[in-house]
Amino acid sequence: MRELTVALDERSYPVLIGAGGIAAGWPALVELATGRQVAVITNDVVAPLYAARLERWLRPASADYLEIVLRDGEDRKDWSSLQQVFDRLLESRFDRRCLVVALGGGVIGDLAGFAAAVYQRGVEFVQVPTTLLAQVDSSVGGKTGINHPAGKNMIGAFHQPRLVLIDVSVLRTLPPREVSAGLAEMLKHGAIRDGDYLSGLERDNARLLACEAQALELAIARSCEIKAEVVAADEREGGLRAILNFGHTFGHAIEAGLGYGKWLHGEAVGAGMVMAADLSRRLGMLEPASVERLRAAIAAARLPVAGPAWDAGRYVELMAVDKKAEQGTPKFVLLEALGRAVVRRVPEAELRATLRECVQ
């Protein structure tokens, strides 16, 4: 079992990475749950696979055990699902000492974390991510929330978990498309922060797509380290943490414009990273060879390398609602080199040129 720490002073927490934790039980989770009301929030895809295994360890330790199963899908990351969670917690008389456990992918992790952030003004929660994308990105860092029809993750809160428990063995049940979506966020981490890590992902691409446990465990650990380093330096995205949104301004526009769930988040980010790299080149920041290298790495991960064929105005309209926008003007994470990112406002002429070039 690998362990790393998200260093946030008294709110620091461990990220545990290994194989078989859901089946064998995590002592740290059992200890945290002992004597408390425990609510496991999951969805109707993950629950049949893993909920009973988790219950085997948690129910005997807990004072009261509740399982809340939501419908799967990005389009279910909304007020209705959140209200279901609150209804069940209140019906079961869960108090402010209760523990929420998020068992699922990024949608469940974000929604359960947001529920924990606001239920009785905040209760503790644990992330047990079951998709590659959630394991390397959304489970670490404390961003929680739900979507709004006008924009992704527009309603939420910063609320750090007590534990993040990553079981790489669950990835064997993922569809290939979900594996590729997770690789998008891993490639992002390399592109913004660690060129050597990016090279390793390129080298091990076939092994990662095949879900080879050793390759996955090493790569997941490095992605989590990068995320933890950035979050520890800038928890609430006042500066450095914004670089984690590389490709996301474009990607979130794609998701909102198509309708949530049509493209997976990682697919939209894959295309968004190509667009951001192209924009970096147009601004004289990034060598053309680096743009092509990143495009090739994204394509090799079986991800889209171009956005939907909308006109530039449609993209600009959608990006105006992005969380990083200020008074309707978006900022973009751009690359000065592979492994080094910055945040900039950009001239609209160059932005529109990229939007005309990088679409299907």
Secondary structure, 3 states (H helix, E strand, C coil): CEEEEECCHHHCEEEEEECCHHHHCCHHHHHHHCCCEEEEEEECCCHHHHHHHHHHHHHHHCCEEEEEEECCCHHHCCHHHHHHHHHHHHHCCCCCCCEEEEEECHHHHHHHHHHHHHHHHCCEEEEEECCHHHHHHHCCCCEEEEEECCEEEEEEEECCCCEEEEEHHHHHHCCHHHHHHHHHHHHHHHHHHCHHHHHHHHHCHHHHHCCCHHHHHHHHHHHHHHHHHHHHHCCCCCCHHHHHHCCHHHHHHHHHHHCCCCCCHHHHHHHHHHHHHHHHHHCCCCCHHHHHHHHHHHHHCCCCCCECCCCHHHHHHHHCCCCCCECCECCEEEEEECCEEEEECCCHHHHHHHHHHCEC
